[in-house]
Amino acid sequence: MHVFRMAQATAAASAERAAQDREKVTEARDQLAAAIVEAARDGMRQIDIVRVTGYTRERVRQILRAHGVTPD
């Protein structure tokens, strides 16, 4: 029984760490999206944003549209 409880505790700790890691990923994505929007509003071309971020042009377009940035 002792080994089972240790395994449960380890699994619970792993689940908590995974939740924290998911939160960090979400925060990082939000920060990157904000930087993409700022860059676009400052005049950076989408193709240059694509090159810097590694995102596809479509993904950059989606992020910009979601934040109210439309093509000129």
mmCIF file as Biopython writes it, N, C-alpha, C and O atoms, coordinates in Angstrom:
data_model
#
loop_
_atom_site.group_PDB
_atom_site.id
_atom_site.type_symbol
_atom_site.label_atom_id
_atom_site.label_alt_id
_atom_site.label_comp_id
_atom_site.label_asym_id
_atom_site.label_entity_id
_atom_site.label_seq_id
_atom_site.pdbx_PDB_ins_code
_atom_site.Cartn_x
_atom_site.Cartn_y
_atom_site.Cartn_z
_atom_site.occupancy
_atom_site.B_iso_or_equiv
_atom_site.auth_seq_id
_atom_site.auth_asym_id
_atom_site.pdbx_PDB_model_num
ATOM 1   N N  . MET A ? 1  ? 0.819  -1.192 0.000   1.0 0.0 1  A 1 
ATOM 2   C CA . MET A ? 1  ? 0.000  0.000  0.000   1.0 0.0 1  A 1 
ATOM 3   C C  . MET A ? 1  ? 0.863  1.256  0.000   1.0 0.0 1  A 1 
ATOM 4   O O  . MET A ? 1  ? 0.507  2.252  -0.629  1.0 0.0 1  A 1 
ATOM 5   N N  . HIS A ? 2  ? 1.978  1.217  0.690   1.0 0.0 2  A 1 
ATOM 6   C CA . HIS A ? 2  ? 2.841  2.388  0.786   1.0 0.0 2  A 1 
ATOM 7   C C  . HIS A ? 2  ? 3.329  2.817  -0.599  1.0 0.0 2  A 1 
ATOM 8   O O  . HIS A ? 2  ? 3.357  4.011  -0.901  1.0 0.0 2  A 1 
ATOM 9   N N  . VAL A ? 3  ? 3.705  1.875  -1.427  1.0 0.0 3  A 1 
ATOM 10  C CA . VAL A ? 3  ? 4.190  2.173  -2.776  1.0 0.0 3  A 1 
ATOM 11  C C  . VAL A ? 3  ? 3.069  2.801  -3.609  1.0 0.0 3  A 1 
ATOM 12  O O  . VAL A ? 3  ? 3.312  3.719  -4.393  1.0 0.0 3  A 1 
ATOM 13  N N  . PHE A ? 4  ? 1.859  2.310  -3.437  1.0 0.0 4  A 1 
ATOM 14  C CA . PHE A ? 4  ? 0.719  2.858  -4.168  1.0 0.0 4  A 1 
ATOM 15  C C  . PHE A ? 4  ? 0.498  4.320  -3.806  1.0 0.0 4  A 1 
ATOM 16  O O  . PHE A ? 4  ? 0.267  5.145  -4.690  1.0 0.0 4  A 1 
ATOM 17  N N  . ARG A ? 5  ? 0.564  4.649  -2.530  1.0 0.0 5  A 1 
ATOM 18  C CA . ARG A ? 5  ? 0.367  6.040  -2.090  1.0 0.0 5  A 1 
ATOM 19  C C  . ARG A ? 5  ? 1.482  6.939  -2.596  1.0 0.0 5  A 1 
ATOM 20  O O  . ARG A ? 5  ? 1.244  8.093  -2.952  1.0 0.0 5  A 1 
ATOM 21  N N  . MET A ? 6  ? 2.687  6.414  -2.629  1.0 0.0 6  A 1 
ATOM 22  C CA . MET A ? 6  ? 3.804  7.195  -3.171  1.0 0.0 6  A 1 
ATOM 23  C C  . MET A ? 6  ? 3.570  7.465  -4.658  1.0 0.0 6  A 1 
ATOM 24  O O  . MET A ? 6  ? 3.826  8.563  -5.151  1.0 0.0 6  A 1 
ATOM 25  N N  . ALA A ? 7  ? 3.085  6.454  -5.352  1.0 0.0 7  A 1 
ATOM 26  C CA . ALA A ? 7  ? 2.804  6.612  -6.776  1.0 0.0 7  A 1 
ATOM 27  C C  . ALA A ? 7  ? 1.689  7.631  -7.000  1.0 0.0 7  A 1 
ATOM 28  O O  . ALA A ? 7  ? 1.747  8.431  -7.934  1.0 0.0 7  A 1 
ATOM 29  N N  . GLN A ? 8  ? 0.677  7.594  -6.140  1.0 0.0 8  A 1 
ATOM 30  C CA . GLN A ? 8  ? -0.407 8.572  -6.243  1.0 0.0 8  A 1 
ATOM 31  C C  . GLN A ? 8  ? 0.120  9.988  -6.019  1.0 0.0 8  A 1 
ATOM 32  O O  . GLN A ? 8  ? -0.238 10.912 -6.750  1.0 0.0 8  A 1 
ATOM 33  N N  . ALA A ? 9  ? 0.960  10.152 -5.021  1.0 0.0 9  A 1 
ATOM 34  C CA . ALA A ? 9  ? 1.523  11.468 -4.723  1.0 0.0 9  A 1 
ATOM 35  C C  . ALA A ? 9  ? 2.388  11.959 -5.880  1.0 0.0 9  A 1 
ATOM 36  O O  . ALA A ? 9  ? 2.347  13.134 -6.244  1.0 0.0 9  A 1 
ATOM 37  N N  . THR A ? 10 ? 3.160  11.059 -6.444  1.0 0.0 10 A 1 
ATOM 38  C CA . THR A ? 10 ? 4.005  11.423 -7.584  1.0 0.0 10 A 1 
ATOM 39  C C  . THR A ? 10 ? 3.148  11.821 -8.779  1.0 0.0 10 A 1 
ATOM 40  O O  . THR A ? 10 ? 3.445  12.799 -9.464  1.0 0.0 10 A 1 
ATOM 41  N N  . ALA A ? 11 ? 2.097  11.069 -9.024  1.0 0.0 11 A 1 
ATOM 42  C CA . ALA A ? 11 ? 1.200  11.382 -10.140 1.0 0.0 11 A 1 
ATOM 43  C C  . ALA A ? 11 ? 0.522  12.732 -9.924  1.0 0.0 11 A 1 
ATOM 44  O O  . ALA A ? 11 ? 0.386  13.518 -10.862 1.0 0.0 11 A 1 
ATOM 45  N N  . ALA A ? 12 ? 0.101  12.999 -8.704  1.0 0.0 12 A 1 
ATOM 46  C CA . ALA A ? 12 ? -0.541 14.279 -8.401  1.0 0.0 12 A 1 
ATOM 47  C C  . ALA A ? 12 ? 0.438  15.433 -8.595  1.0 0.0 12 A 1 
ATOM 48  O O  . ALA A ? 12 ? 0.078  16.473 -9.146  1.0 0.0 12 A 1 
ATOM 49  N N  . ALA A ? 13 ? 1.666  15.249 -8.144  1.0 0.0 13 A 1 
ATOM 50  C CA . ALA A ? 13 ? 2.685  16.287 -8.314  1.0 0.0 13 A 1 
ATOM 51  C C  . ALA A ? 13 ? 2.985  16.509 -9.795  1.0 0.0 13 A 1 
ATOM 52  O O  . ALA A ? 13 ? 3.170  17.646 -10.230 1.0 0.0 13 A 1 
ATOM 53  N N  . SER A ? 14 ? 3.033  15.442 -10.557 1.0 0.0 14 A 1 
ATOM 54  C CA . SER A ? 14 ? 3.275  15.550 -11.997 1.0 0.0 14 A 1 
ATOM 55  C C  . SER A ? 14 ? 2.133  16.280 -12.690 1.0 0.0 14 A 1 
ATOM 56  O O  . SER A ? 14 ? 2.362  17.094 -13.585 1.0 0.0 14 A 1 
ATOM 57  N N  . ALA A ? 15 ? 0.924  15.993 -12.284 1.0 0.0 15 A 1 
ATOM 58  C CA . ALA A ? 15 ? -0.236 16.662 -12.868 1.0 0.0 15 A 1 
ATOM 59  C C  . ALA A ? 15 ? -0.200 18.157 -12.559 1.0 0.0 15 A 1 
ATOM 60  O O  . ALA A ? 15 ? -0.525 18.979 -13.415 1.0 0.0 15 A 1 
ATOM 61  N N  . GLU A ? 16 ? 0.191  18.502 -11.354 1.0 0.0 16 A 1 
ATOM 62  C CA . GLU A ? 16 ? 0.292  19.913 -10.963 1.0 0.0 16 A 1 
ATOM 63  C C  . GLU A ? 16 ? 1.371  20.617 -11.782 1.0 0.0 16 A 1 
ATOM 64  O O  . GLU A ? 16 ? 1.162  21.731 -12.262 1.0 0.0 16 A 1 
ATOM 65  N N  . ARG A ? 17 ? 2.515  19.971 -11.938 1.0 0.0 17 A 1 
ATOM 66  C CA . ARG A ? 17 ? 3.594  20.561 -12.748 1.0 0.0 17 A 1 
ATOM 67  C C  . ARG A ? 17 ? 3.151  20.737 -14.194 1.0 0.0 17 A 1 
ATOM 68  O O  . ARG A ? 17 ? 3.463  21.746 -14.827 1.0 0.0 17 A 1 
ATOM 69  N N  . ALA A ? 18 ? 2.430  19.764 -14.709 1.0 0.0 18 A 1 
ATOM 70  C CA . ALA A ? 18 ? 1.936  19.854 -16.089 1.0 0.0 18 A 1 
ATOM 71  C C  . ALA A ? 18 ? 0.971  21.031 -16.235 1.0 0.0 18 A 1 
ATOM 72  O O  . ALA A ? 18 ? 1.015  21.753 -17.231 1.0 0.0 18 A 1 
ATOM 73  N N  . ALA A ? 19 ? 0.110  21.221 -15.252 1.0 0.0 19 A 1 
ATOM 74  C CA . ALA A ? 19 ? -0.823 22.352 -15.286 1.0 0.0 19 A 1 
ATOM 75  C C  . ALA A ? 19 ? -0.066 23.676 -15.246 1.0 0.0 19 A 1 
ATOM 76  O O  . ALA A ? 19 ? -0.413 24.614 -15.964 1.0 0.0 19 A 1 
ATOM 77  N N  . GLN A ? 20 ? 0.960  23.752 -14.414 1.0 0.0 20 A 1 
ATOM 78  C CA . GLN A ? 20 ? 1.776  24.967 -14.341 1.0 0.0 20 A 1 
ATOM 79  C C  . GLN A ? 20 ? 2.501  25.213 -15.659 1.0 0.0 20 A 1 
ATOM 80  O O  . GLN A ? 20 ? 2.594  26.350 -16.122 1.0 0.0 20 A 1 
ATOM 81  N N  . ASP A ? 21 ? 3.006  24.156 -16.253 1.0 0.0 21 A 1 
ATOM 82  C CA . ASP A ? 21 ? 3.702  24.288 -17.538 1.0 0.0 21 A 1 
ATOM 83  C C  . ASP A ? 21 ? 2.748  24.747 -18.637 1.0 0.0 21 A 1 
ATOM 84  O O  . ASP A ? 21 ? 3.115  25.566 -19.480 1.0 0.0 21 A 1 
ATOM 85  N N  . ARG A ? 22 ? 1.528  24.223 -18.627 1.0 0.0 22 A 1 
ATOM 86  C CA . ARG A ? 22 ? 0.535  24.659 -19.621 1.0 0.0 22 A 1 
ATOM 87  C C  . ARG A ? 22 ? 0.235  26.143 -19.453 1.0 0.0 22 A 1 
ATOM 88  O O  . ARG A ? 22 ? 0.076  26.866 -20.437 1.0 0.0 22 A 1 
ATOM 89  N N  . GLU A ? 23 ? 0.159  26.589 -18.214 1.0 0.0 23 A 1 
ATOM 90  C CA . GLU A ? 23 ? -0.079 28.010 -17.934 1.0 0.0 23 A 1 
ATOM 91  C C  . GLU A ? 23 ? 1.075  28.861 -18.460 1.0 0.0 23 A 1 
ATOM 92  O O  . GLU A ? 23 ? 0.850  29.929 -19.029 1.0 0.0 23 A 1 
ATOM 93  N N  . LYS A ? 24 ? 2.294  28.398 -18.275 1.0 0.0 24 A 1 
ATOM 94  C CA . LYS A ? 24 ? 3.462  29.130 -18.780 1.0 0.0 24 A 1 
ATOM 95  C C  . LYS A ? 24 ? 3.443  29.212 -20.302 1.0 0.0 24 A 1 
ATOM 96  O O  . LYS A ? 24 ? 3.774  30.247 -20.880 1.0 0.0 24 A 1 
ATOM 97  N N  . VAL A ? 25 ? 3.060  28.126 -20.940 1.0 0.0 25 A 1 
ATOM 98  C CA . VAL A ? 25 ? 2.977  28.113 -22.404 1.0 0.0 25 A 1 
ATOM 99  C C  . VAL A ? 25 ? 1.920  29.111 -22.874 1.0 0.0 25 A 1 
ATOM 100 O O  . VAL A ? 25 ? 2.142  29.856 -23.828 1.0 0.0 25 A 1 
ATOM 101 N N  . THR A ? 26 ? 0.780  29.120 -22.205 1.0 0.0 26 A 1 
ATOM 102 C CA . THR A ? 26 ? -0.286 30.056 -22.560 1.0 0.0 26 A 1 
ATOM 103 C C  . THR A ? 26 ? 0.194  31.492 -22.408 1.0 0.0 26 A 1 
ATOM 104 O O  . THR A ? 26 ? -0.051 32.327 -23.278 1.0 0.0 26 A 1 
ATOM 105 N N  . GLU A ? 27 ? 0.877  31.780 -21.303 1.0 0.0 27 A 1 
ATOM 106 C CA . GLU A ? 27 ? 1.402  33.130 -21.078 1.0 0.0 27 A 1 
ATOM 107 C C  . GLU A ? 27 ? 2.416  33.510 -22.154 1.0 0.0 27 A 1 
ATOM 108 O O  . GLU A ? 27 ? 2.402  34.635 -22.653 1.0 0.0 27 A 1 
ATOM 109 N N  . ALA A ? 28 ? 3.285  32.585 -22.506 1.0 0.0 28 A 1 
ATOM 110 C CA . ALA A ? 28 ? 4.295  32.858 -23.532 1.0 0.0 28 A 1 
ATOM 111 C C  . ALA A ? 28 ? 3.633  33.117 -24.883 1.0 0.0 28 A 1 
ATOM 112 O O  . ALA A ? 28 ? 4.051  34.014 -25.614 1.0 0.0 28 A 1 
ATOM 113 N N  . ARG A ? 29 ? 2.612  32.348 -25.216 1.0 0.0 29 A 1 
ATOM 114 C CA . ARG A ? 29 ? 1.896  32.560 -26.482 1.0 0.0 29 A 1 
ATOM 115 C C  . ARG A ? 29 ? 1.206  33.920 -26.492 1.0 0.0 29 A 1 
ATOM 116 O O  . ARG A ? 29 ? 1.208  34.619 -27.506 1.0 0.0 29 A 1 
ATOM 117 N N  . ASP A ? 30 ? 0.619  34.288 -25.359 1.0 0.0 30 A 1 
ATOM 118 C CA . ASP A ? 30 ? -0.036 35.594 -25.263 1.0 0.0 30 A 1 
ATOM 119 C C  . ASP A ? 30 ? 0.971  36.727 -25.432 1.0 0.0 30 A 1 
ATOM 120 O O  . ASP A ? 30 ? 0.691  37.722 -26.101 1.0 0.0 30 A 1 
ATOM 121 N N  . GLN A ? 31 ? 2.139  36.571 -24.823 1.0 0.0 31 A 1 
ATOM 122 C CA . GLN A ? 31 ? 3.183  37.588 -24.953 1.0 0.0 31 A 1 
ATOM 123 C C  . GLN A ? 31 ? 3.679  37.678 -26.392 1.0 0.0 31 A 1 
ATOM 124 O O  . GLN A ? 31 ? 3.912  38.773 -26.903 1.0 0.0 31 A 1 
ATOM 125 N N  . LEU A ? 32 ? 3.840  36.542 -27.038 1.0 0.0 32 A 1 
ATOM 126 C CA . LEU A ? 32 ? 4.276  36.541 -28.429 1.0 0.0 32 A 1 
ATOM 127 C C  . LEU A ? 32 ? 3.215  37.185 -29.317 1.0 0.0 32 A 1 
ATOM 128 O O  . LEU A ? 32 ? 3.545  37.954 -30.220 1.0 0.0 32 A 1 
ATOM 129 N N  . ALA A ? 33 ? 1.956  36.879 -29.068 1.0 0.0 33 A 1 
ATOM 130 C CA . ALA A ? 33 ? 0.877  37.491 -29.851 1.0 0.0 33 A 1 
ATOM 131 C C  . ALA A ? 33 ? 0.895  39.006 -29.677 1.0 0.0 33 A 1 
ATOM 132 O O  . ALA A ? 33 ? 0.730  39.744 -30.649 1.0 0.0 33 A 1 
ATOM 133 N N  . ALA A ? 34 ? 1.093  39.472 -28.449 1.0 0.0 34 A 1 
ATOM 134 C CA . ALA A ? 34 ? 1.162  40.918 -28.203 1.0 0.0 34 A 1 
ATOM 135 C C  . ALA A ? 34 ? 2.337  41.539 -28.947 1.0 0.0 34 A 1 
ATOM 136 O O  . ALA A ? 34 ? 2.217  42.634 -29.497 1.0 0.0 34 A 1 
ATOM 137 N N  . ALA A ? 35 ? 3.462  40.853 -28.967 1.0 0.0 35 A 1 
ATOM 138 C CA . ALA A ? 35 ? 4.641  41.355 -29.680 1.0 0.0 35 A 1 
ATOM 139 C C  . ALA A ? 35 ? 4.392  41.375 -31.187 1.0 0.0 35 A 1 
ATOM 140 O O  . ALA A ? 35 ? 4.830  42.297 -31.875 1.0 0.0 35 A 1 
ATOM 141 N N  . ILE A ? 36 ? 3.697  40.374 -31.700 1.0 0.0 36 A 1 
ATOM 142 C CA . ILE A ? 36 ? 3.362  40.324 -33.124 1.0 0.0 36 A 1 
ATOM 143 C C  . ILE A ? 36 ? 2.467  41.499 -33.489 1.0 0.0 36 A 1 
ATOM 144 O O  . ILE A ? 36 ? 2.689  42.169 -34.498 1.0 0.0 36 A 1 
ATOM 145 N N  . VAL A ? 37 ? 1.462  41.743 -32.671 1.0 0.0 37 A 1 
ATOM 146 C CA . VAL A ? 37 ? 0.539  42.852 -32.918 1.0 0.0 37 A 1 
ATOM 147 C C  . VAL A ? 37 ? 1.286  44.182 -32.869 1.0 0.0 37 A 1 
ATOM 148 O O  . VAL A ? 37 ? 1.096  45.037 -33.734 1.0 0.0 37 A 1 
ATOM 149 N N  . GLU A ? 38 ? 2.124  44.354 -31.869 1.0 0.0 38 A 1 
ATOM 150 C CA . GLU A ? 38 ? 2.896  45.590 -31.742 1.0 0.0 38 A 1 
ATOM 151 C C  . GLU A ? 38 ? 3.802  45.793 -32.958 1.0 0.0 38 A 1 
ATOM 152 O O  . GLU A ? 38 ? 3.885  46.895 -33.501 1.0 0.0 38 A 1 
ATOM 153 N N  . ALA A ? 39 ? 4.469  44.736 -33.375 1.0 0.0 39 A 1 
ATOM 154 C CA . ALA A ? 39 ? 5.364  44.831 -34.532 1.0 0.0 39 A 1 
ATOM 155 C C  . ALA A ? 39 ? 4.583  45.220 -35.786 1.0 0.0 39 A 1 
ATOM 156 O O  . ALA A ? 39 ? 5.026  46.068 -36.561 1.0 0.0 39 A 1 
ATOM 157 N N  . ALA A ? 40 ? 3.435  44.605 -35.980 1.0 0.0 40 A 1 
ATOM 158 C CA . ALA A ? 40 ? 2.620  44.917 -37.160 1.0 0.0 40 A 1 
ATOM 159 C C  . ALA A ? 40 ? 2.138  46.361 -37.116 1.0 0.0 40 A 1 
ATOM 160 O O  . ALA A ? 40 ? 2.155  47.056 -38.132 1.0 0.0 40 A 1 
ATOM 161 N N  . ARG A ? 41 ? 1.713  46.808 -35.949 1.0 0.0 41 A 1 
ATOM 162 C CA . ARG A ? 41 ? 1.245  48.196 -35.818 1.0 0.0 41 A 1 
ATOM 163 C C  . ARG A ? 41 ? 2.382  49.194 -36.005 1.0 0.0 41 A 1 
ATOM 164 O O  . ARG A ? 41 ? 2.162  50.333 -36.417 1.0 0.0 41 A 1 
ATOM 165 N N  . ASP A ? 42 ? 3.590  48.756 -35.699 1.0 0.0 42 A 1 
ATOM 166 C CA . ASP A ? 42 ? 4.766  49.613 -35.898 1.0 0.0 42 A 1 
ATOM 167 C C  . ASP A ? 42 ? 5.267  49.581 -37.341 1.0 0.0 42 A 1 
ATOM 168 O O  . ASP A ? 42 ? 6.243  50.250 -37.678 1.0 0.0 42 A 1 
ATOM 169 N N  . GLY A ? 43 ? 4.596  48.803 -38.190 1.0 0.0 43 A 1 
ATOM 170 C CA . GLY A ? 43 ? 4.929  48.797 -39.606 1.0 0.0 43 A 1 
ATOM 171 C C  . GLY A ? 43 ? 5.715  47.601 -40.107 1.0 0.0 43 A 1 
ATOM 172 O O  . GLY A ? 43 ? 6.084  47.557 -41.281 1.0 0.0 43 A 1 
ATOM 173 N N  . MET A ? 44 ? 5.979  46.636 -39.248 1.0 0.0 44 A 1 
ATOM 174 C CA . MET A ? 44 ? 6.710  45.449 -39.697 1.0 0.0 44 A 1 
ATOM 175 C C  . MET A ? 44 ? 5.827  44.635 -40.636 1.0 0.0 44 A 1 
ATOM 176 O O  . MET A ? 44 ? 4.646  44.423 -40.362 1.0 0.0 44 A 1 
ATOM 177 N N  . ARG A ? 45 ? 6.401  44.186 -41.734 1.0 0.0 45 A 1 
ATOM 178 C CA . ARG A ? 45 ? 5.649  43.392 -42.706 1.0 0.0 45 A 1 
ATOM 179 C C  . ARG A ? 45 ? 5.371  41.994 -42.151 1.0 0.0 45 A 1 
ATOM 180 O O  . ARG A ? 45 ? 6.152  41.450 -41.370 1.0 0.0 45 A 1 
ATOM 181 N N  . GLN A ? 46 ? 4.239  41.427 -42.573 1.0 0.0 46 A 1 
ATOM 182 C CA . GLN A ? 46 ? 3.876  40.088 -42.103 1.0 0.0 46 A 1 
ATOM 183 C C  . GLN A ? 46 ? 4.951  39.068 -42.444 1.0 0.0 46 A 1 
ATOM 184 O O  . GLN A ? 46 ? 5.251  38.196 -41.629 1.0 0.0 46 A 1 
ATOM 185 N N  . ILE A ? 47 ? 5.527  39.160 -43.618 1.0 0.0 47 A 1 
ATOM 186 C CA . ILE A ? 47 ? 6.553  38.182 -44.010 1.0 0.0 47 A 1 
ATOM 187 C C  . ILE A ? 47 ? 7.751  38.251 -43.070 1.0 0.0 47 A 1 
ATOM 188 O O  . ILE A ? 47 ? 8.372  37.228 -42.783 1.0 0.0 47 A 1 
ATOM 189 N N  . ASP A ? 48 ? 8.080  39.443 -42.591 1.0 0.0 48 A 1 
ATOM 190 C CA . ASP A ? 48 ? 9.185  39.578 -41.642 1.0 0.0 48 A 1 
ATOM 191 C C  . ASP A ? 48 ? 8.805  39.010 -40.274 1.0 0.0 48 A 1 
ATOM 192 O O  . ASP A ? 48 ? 9.638  38.420 -39.587 1.0 0.0 48 A 1 
ATOM 193 N N  . ILE A ? 49 ? 7.553  39.193 -39.890 1.0 0.0 49 A 1 
ATOM 194 C CA . ILE A ? 49 ? 7.066  38.605 -38.632 1.0 0.0 49 A 1 
ATOM 195 C C  . ILE A ? 49 ? 7.113  37.082 -38.734 1.0 0.0 49 A 1 
ATOM 196 O O  . ILE A ? 49 ? 7.497  36.402 -37.782 1.0 0.0 49 A 1 
ATOM 197 N N  . VAL A ? 50 ? 6.726  36.556 -39.881 1.0 0.0 50 A 1 
ATOM 198 C CA . VAL A ? 50 ? 6.774  35.106 -40.120 1.0 0.0 50 A 1 
ATOM 199 C C  . VAL A ? 50 ? 8.200  34.603 -39.948 1.0 0.0 50 A 1 
ATOM 200 O O  . VAL A ? 50 ? 8.430  33.593 -39.284 1.0 0.0 50 A 1 
ATOM 201 N N  . ARG A ? 51 ? 9.145  35.299 -40.541 1.0 0.0 51 A 1 
ATOM 202 C CA . ARG A ? 51 ? 10.547 34.866 -40.461 1.0 0.0 51 A 1 
ATOM 203 C C  . ARG A ? 51 ? 11.069 34.889 -39.029 1.0 0.0 51 A 1 
ATOM 204 O O  . ARG A ? 51 ? 11.795 33.986 -38.614 1.0 0.0 51 A 1 
ATOM 205 N N  . VAL A ? 52 ? 10.701 35.913 -38.282 1.0 0.0 52 A 1 
ATOM 206 C CA . VAL A ? 52 ? 11.202 36.052 -36.908 1.0 0.0 52 A 1 
ATOM 207 C C  . VAL A ? 52 ? 10.563 35.033 -35.969 1.0 0.0 52 A 1 
ATOM 208 O O  . VAL A ? 52 ? 11.242 34.450 -35.124 1.0 0.0 52 A 1 
ATOM 209 N N  . THR A ? 53 ? 9.260  34.822 -36.119 1.0 0.0 53 A 1 
ATOM 210 C CA . THR A ? 53 ? 8.540  33.960 -35.175 1.0 0.0 53 A 1 
ATOM 211 C C  . THR A ? 53 ? 8.568  32.483 -35.539 1.0 0.0 53 A 1 
ATOM 212 O O  . THR A ? 53 ? 8.475  31.619 -34.668 1.0 0.0 53 A 1 
ATOM 213 N N  . GLY A ? 54 ? 8.697  32.198 -36.829 1.0 0.0 54 A 1 
ATOM 214 C CA . GLY A ? 54 ? 8.593  30.810 -37.262 1.0 0.0 54 A 1 
ATOM 215 C C  . GLY A ? 54 ? 7.155  30.365 -37.464 1.0 0.0 54 A 1 
ATOM 216 O O  . GLY A ? 54 ? 6.910  29.224 -37.854 1.0 0.0 54 A 1 
ATOM 217 N N  . TYR A ? 55 ? 6.199  31.255 -37.202 1.0 0.0 55 A 1 
ATOM 218 C CA . TYR A ? 55 ? 4.798  30.948 -37.452 1.0 0.0 55 A 1 
ATOM 219 C C  . TYR A ? 55 ? 4.538  31.005 -38.953 1.0 0.0 55 A 1 
ATOM 220 O O  . TYR A ? 55 ? 5.295  31.623 -39.702 1.0 0.0 55 A 1 
ATOM 221 N N  . THR A ? 56 ? 3.470  30.360 -39.377 1.0 0.0 56 A 1 
ATOM 222 C CA . THR A ? 56 ? 3.080  30.475 -40.779 1.0 0.0 56 A 1 
ATOM 223 C C  . THR A ? 56 ? 2.451  31.847 -41.005 1.0 0.0 56 A 1 
ATOM 224 O O  . THR A ? 56 ? 2.025  32.518 -40.065 1.0 0.0 56 A 1 
ATOM 225 N N  . ARG A ? 57 ? 2.406  32.242 -42.258 1.0 0.0 57 A 1 
ATOM 226 C CA . ARG A ? 57 ? 1.780  33.523 -42.587 1.0 0.0 57 A 1 
ATOM 227 C C  . ARG A ? 57 ? 0.306  33.510 -42.165 1.0 0.0 57 A 1 
ATOM 228 O O  . ARG A ? 57 ? -0.217 34.515 -41.686 1.0 0.0 57 A 1 
ATOM 229 N N  . GLU A ? 58 ? -0.348 32.376 -42.346 1.0 0.0 58 A 1 
ATOM 230 C CA . GLU A ? 58 ? -1.751 32.257 -41.954 1.0 0.0 58 A 1 
ATOM 231 C C  . GLU A ? 58 ? -1.919 32.438 -40.450 1.0 0.0 58 A 1 
ATOM 232 O O  . GLU A ? 58 ? -2.849 33.115 -40.010 1.0 0.0 58 A 1 
ATOM 233 N N  . ARG A ? 59 ? -1.036 31.844 -39.660 1.0 0.0 59 A 1 
ATOM 234 C CA . ARG A ? 59 ? -1.143 31.976 -38.201 1.0 0.0 59 A 1 
ATOM 235 C C  . ARG A ? 59 ? -0.922 33.424 -37.777 1.0 0.0 59 A 1 
ATOM 236 O O  . ARG A ? 59 ? -1.624 33.934 -36.904 1.0 0.0 59 A 1 
ATOM 237 N N  . VAL A ? 60 ? 0.047  34.080 -38.392 1.0 0.0 60 A 1 
ATOM 238 C CA . VAL A ? 60 ? 0.284  35.496 -38.085 1.0 0.0 60 A 1 
ATOM 239 C C  . VAL A ? 60 ? -0.962 36.301 -38.445 1.0 0.0 60 A 1 
ATOM 240 O O  . VAL A ? 60 ? -1.392 37.162 -37.677 1.0 0.0 60 A 1 
ATOM 241 N N  . ARG A ? 61 ? -1.536 36.022 -39.604 1.0 0.0 61 A 1 
ATOM 242 C CA . ARG A ? 61 ? -2.752 36.719 -40.026 1.0 0.0 61 A 1 
ATOM 243 C C  . ARG A ? 61 ? -3.886 36.507 -39.018 1.0 0.0 61 A 1 
ATOM 244 O O  . ARG A ? 61 ? -4.606 37.448 -38.684 1.0 0.0 61 A 1 
ATOM 245 N N  . GLN A ? 62 ? -4.040 35.275 -38.538 1.0 0.0 62 A 1 
ATOM 246 C CA . GLN A ? 62 ? -5.085 34.968 -37.556 1.0 0.0 62 A 1 
ATOM 247 C C  . GLN A ? 62 ? -4.882 35.760 -36.270 1.0 0.0 62 A 1 
ATOM 248 O O  . GLN A ? 62 ? -5.833 36.315 -35.720 1.0 0.0 62 A 1 
ATOM 249 N N  . ILE A ? 63 ? -3.656 35.811 -35.797 1.0 0.0 63 A 1 
ATOM 250 C CA . ILE A ? 63 ? -3.353 36.549 -34.564 1.0 0.0 63 A 1 
ATOM 251 C C  . ILE A ? 63 ? -3.664 38.028 -34.753 1.0 0.0 63 A 1 
ATOM 252 O O  . ILE A ? 63 ? -4.282 38.656 -33.894 1.0 0.0 63 A 1 
ATOM 253 N N  . LEU A ? 64 ? -3.232 38.577 -35.880 1.0 0.0 64 A 1 
ATOM 254 C CA . LEU A ? 64 ? -3.467 39.996 -36.132 1.0 0.0 64 A 1 
ATOM 255 C C  . LEU A ? 64 ? -4.958 40.300 -36.227 1.0 0.0 64 A 1 
ATOM 256 O O  . LEU A ? 64 ? -5.423 41.281 -35.646 1.0 0.0 64 A 1 
ATOM 257 N N  . ARG A ? 65 ? -5.711 39.478 -36.948 1.0 0.0 65 A 1 
ATOM 258 C CA . ARG A ? 65 ? -7.151 39.712 -37.077 1.0 0.0 65 A 1 
ATOM 259 C C  . ARG A ? 65 ? -7.840 39.611 -35.716 1.0 0.0 65 A 1 
ATOM 260 O O  . ARG A ? 65 ? -8.747 40.388 -35.415 1.0 0.0 65 A 1 
ATOM 261 N N  . ALA A ? 66 ? -7.411 38.663 -34.906 1.0 0.0 66 A 1 
ATOM 262 C CA . ALA A ? 66 ? -8.011 38.488 -33.578 1.0 0.0 66 A 1 
ATOM 263 C C  . ALA A ? 66 ? -7.788 39.710 -32.692 1.0 0.0 66 A 1 
ATOM 264 O O  . ALA A ? 66 ? -8.536 39.948 -31.743 1.0 0.0 66 A 1 
ATOM 265 N N  . HIS A ? 67 ? -6.747 40.481 -33.016 1.0 0.0 67 A 1 
ATOM 266 C CA . HIS A ? 67 ? -6.437 41.677 -32.229 1.0 0.0 67 A 1 
ATOM 267 C C  . HIS A ? 67 ? -6.805 42.963 -32.968 1.0 0.0 67 A 1 
ATOM 268 O O  . HIS A ? 67 ? -6.355 44.051 -32.609 1.0 0.0 67 A 1 
ATOM 269 N N  . GLY A ? 68 ? -7.624 42.821 -33.997 1.0 0.0 68 A 1 
ATOM 270 C CA . GLY A ? 68 ? -8.148 43.988 -34.690 1.0 0.0 68 A 1 
ATOM 271 C C  . GLY A ? 68 ? -7.210 44.653 -35.675 1.0 0.0 68 A 1 
ATOM 272 O O  . GLY A ? 68 ? -7.459 45.781 -36.100 1.0 0.0 68 A 1 
ATOM 273 N N  . VAL A ? 69 ? -6.135 43.973 -36.046 1.0 0.0 69 A 1 
ATOM 274 C CA . VAL A ? 69 ? -5.210 44.535 -37.030 1.0 0.0 69 A 1 
ATOM 275 C C  . VAL A ? 69 ? -5.624 44.007 -38.397 1.0 0.0 69 A 1 
ATOM 276 O O  . VAL A ? 69 ? -5.638 42.799 -38.634 1.0 0.0 69 A 1 
ATOM 277 N N  . THR A ? 70 ? -5.959 44.929 -39.290 1.0 0.0 70 A 1 
ATOM 278 C CA . THR A ? 70 ? -6.389 44.542 -40.630 1.0 0.0 70 A 1 
ATOM 279 C C  . THR A ? 70 ? -5.383 45.032 -41.659 1.0 0.0 70 A 1 
ATOM 280 O O  . THR A ? 70 ? -4.635 45.975 -41.399 1.0 0.0 70 A 1 
ATOM 281 N N  . PRO A ? 71 ? -5.361 44.401 -42.821 1.0 0.0 71 A 1 
ATOM 282 C CA . PRO A ? 71 ? -4.416 44.855 -43.848 1.0 0.0 71 A 1 
ATOM 283 C C  . PRO A ? 71 ? -4.778 46.253 -44.326 1.0 0.0 71 A 1 
ATOM 284 O O  . PRO A ? 71 ? -5.937 46.664 -44.285 1.0 0.0 71 A 1 
ATOM 285 N N  . ASP A ? 72 ? -3.772 46.964 -44.773 1.0 0.0 72 A 1 
ATOM 286 C CA . ASP A ? 72 ? -4.011 48.335 -45.264 1.0 0.0 72 A 1 
ATOM 287 C C  . ASP A ? 72 ? -4.731 48.345 -46.576 1.0 0.0 72 A 1 
ATOM 288 O O  . ASP A ? 72 ? -5.007 49.413 -47.121 1.0 0.0 72 A 1 
#
